[in-house]
Amino acid sequence: MSTNSEVLPANMCTRLSRRLMPLLLAMLLFVLYIATQAVLKCQASNQPHGTLGIRRLRGIYGNEVIRKLGGISVNEVIEEKSVTTSSKRLKAFLVILIPTGPKYVWRRNTLRETWFKLADENVIQRFVIGMKSLDKNATDLLVEENKEHGDLVFLWDFSDSYGGLAAKVLKTFQWLDENVDFQYVLKTDDDTFVRTELLQKELKERDVQTKLFWGFFSGKSPVHKEGIYEEKDWFLCDTYLPYAFGGGYILSADLAHFIARNAHWLKPYKSEDVSMGAWLSPLDVFRVHDPRFNSEHESRGCMDDYLINHKVYDEGMKAQYKQVIETGRLCPKEVLKRRSYIYNWNVPPSQCCNRSWGII
């Protein structure tokens, strides 16, 4: 049986423990909070930041979420991951990407011998080839070609075909996004003559450095229902959405990054230029229609003011290069075969593009 002297200290100890327990628990929680904040701050300081200032929203994953469908800003795209510029192998002011077929080595050599030489060290020029379905002999030849010239991009998991050109452009932009720190990209064809030196000059002088989509636009092209351009999946409207012809168009880096990082959400249609117009249609984009881009599927001729001249082959390519080097002009003889137009952005697309003489 306990005495009163033994009971008193026990009661005091119990009361003291009850008073100190909440204080000790609070101190423990405070220490844990401080430690957690320190870890999060350290992680944030080491987190790579994207080149576009694209932000991530807590609790939302993936890069498919867009704020405004009527005219979204590229800076409002939420992306899952970003690539630091320091991790990229190449750097250029302008990147020129040319999808080409494996067998068209003569076209590639013609470009190497002509307008490729107009570029300076601020320009990267690359041919892009799908490699998946090629046999060993064709693969070996392309590898040897690249050893000699160093200007081929191999898409090892892609098979080249006309119907797959839009998907090829998506994969090409993904390669660009992952490997090059750049400001502008020109997508063009292997039968196009490019005044690279003039494009560089104008891009450097332009006030618009972001959201730029520069080319020769159409807004009332009918949807093809037969032939090689047959489009079975187009149901958006009676005509194609406004797009820049694929003989050559320029995008600023932010738009190219948007395409690359959202590729898994973008529908590839039969024509890559039509597809690009559809992909960029909901964005807040600065579209510049320029008649100096002779980039349609049928050439309008040759004028000295052209920056892009589509449907030029071998001897014509060499003749134009010789003219540029010797005189600074493009054409051995200026000629207009078809009428051109100035795009009217103030009317519906069906009324956009009225051709007339007097425009290059």
Secondary structure as UniProt FT lines:
FT   HELIX           4..46
FT   TURN            51..52
FT   TURN            58..59
FT   HELIX           74..76
FT   HELIX           85..87
FT   STRAND          90..91
FT   STRAND          94..99
FT   TURN            102..103
FT   HELIX           105..113
FT   HELIX           115..118
FT   TURN            121..122
FT   STRAND          123..130
FT   TURN            132..133
FT   HELIX           136..149
FT   STRAND          152..155
FT   TURN            156..157
FT   HELIX           162..164
FT   HELIX           165..179
FT   STRAND          180..181
FT   STRAND          184..188
FT   TURN            190..191
FT   STRAND          192..194
FT   HELIX           196..205
FT   STRAND          212..215
FT   STRAND          217..218
FT   TURN            228..229
FT   STRAND          243..244
FT   TURN            246..247
FT   STRAND          248..252
FT   HELIX           253..261
FT   HELIX           263..265
FT   HELIX           272..280
FT   TURN            281..282
FT   STRAND          286..289
FT   TURN            291..292
FT   STRAND          293..294
FT   STRAND          301..302
FT   TURN            304..305
FT   STRAND          308..310
FT   HELIX           314..327
FT   STRAND          335..336
FT   TURN            345..346
FT   HELIX           349..351
FT   TURN            357..358
//
